[in-house]
Amino acid sequence: GNVYVRRGGDAGGKDFIKAWIKAQPTKTPGRRQMPQFNLTEQQLDDLVAFLKYTSEINTAKWPPNIEG
């Protein structure tokens, strides 16, 4: 629920999230990897808009810290 804020919010969250998704999988040994979904720019924009929306929901201070 806080990934948009954690990654820069309106000051850069959109660009960070889109770049991170496009860079998957990173092939870094020992790390969990997200598959490459080959999302279109519109799909990436819609996903970021959804993450922004969820970041604005009152979650009664959950998660208890910024890293979730």
Helices and strands as residue ranges (DSSP letters): H 3-6, G 9-11, H 13-22, H 41-55
